[in-house]
């Protein structure tokens, strides 16, 4: 095939990659994007989107089951529901297909050429793509590496058979009767909770001494309480060792005692690692930061004309961070003056209840030597939370003690993921407690808890 020459080549069509390509195309740059699978990357195809669809299905099923059993009574009677795993999987697949086709259409609209195949660098300006119709050479003035990340496997529990990564777990049509989740981070608890609501007997083992160790303990307590309500058994301070026979996971508890956990499936969710092998990194002179590609505040690598964005550049491995980096890089290549100057990046854990964190916690502020004040507003005092039958959780604000500049905002509760936008906006705009307290929030909404927390921090609490 005839060689392709372009101004911008993006390797990987995940959230960061396709946004970089679309923005570059919008700015009039001749752009090519290479993807071995389907546009959208892990997040859209086998991560964020199908997992949220599974969580929604599980929530709907569990709610109906609770009403049918008389454990919830909002004035509704219902027959016991039945779960159709194949239909649920087809529904999730339909959502993914709509979105992947949408990404493809957006790329076309921006004038971006999509080359389907596996890319491998030959040098800093040239990539060889193995396509279904033969090798294709692409040469570019600028190359954006957006190869993403992949699940981390454990030496004693390689993926395959009964041992699943999140990708295989989301492809299941049938709910395993006995599921052991290795790793109590956000991925493990999101999926473990969903399967528990669909009827699986779930056990979770975690090497740390509590669940969600990346979040502060105050935020995780409502999640731990909910897991107990759902019958999920958590084994903290426990290490997985491997399978014994076909259906028993061997583990070591905090006291050194051996645990044998029956398992029809084992879901390993101990983290993700950047994809830095298999695409010719050895042909480049990149500087590494541990396992990640080192970049500066403009996502430039150590090689002129080569950029890297998203999970391959390290934490936080979040789709919205990758998207923002991708748009920034495209604009810099087009001649605009941009740099990475984000105040905070929101993190959302779609557990039950959900957790949102933006900026600094109280402990982080104190460790940074900042005198801070904080206040909570509990959802048990929220009319909207009461009418939705979800009163667990709270909103927490952290601000400087001297000038009341907001340093961080956190919340745990049902449906609070939608508050992440308000939190991020407040920090980016440099809001103070007085600004938030004086902003009228609609009633009755969960968002009312935000100014209420600010008022409480100012010593002017109204509803608690």
Secondary structure, DSSP 4 states (H G I P E B T S, - for coil): ---EEEEEEEE--BHHHHHHHHHHHHTT--EEEEESS-TBHHHHHHSHHHHHHHHHHHHHHHHHHHHHTTS--SS---PPP---HHHHHHHHHHHHHHHHHHHHHHHHHTTPEEEESEEEEEETTEEEEEETTEEEEEEEEEEEE---EEEPPBTTB-SBTTEE-HHHHHT-SS--SEEEEE--SHHHHHHHHHHHHTT-EEEEEESSSSS-TTS-HHHHHHHHHHHHHTT-EEEET-EEEEEETTTEEEEE-TTS-EEEEE-SEEEE-S-EEE--SSS-GGGS---EETTEEP--TT-B-SSTTEEE-GGGG-SS--HHHHHHHHHHHHHHHTT-------S---EEE-SSSEEEEEE--HHHHHHTT--EEEEEEEGGG-HHHHHTT----EEEEEEETTT-BEEEEEEEETTGGGGHHHHHHHHHTT-BHHHHHHS---TTSTTHHHHHHHHHHTT--S--
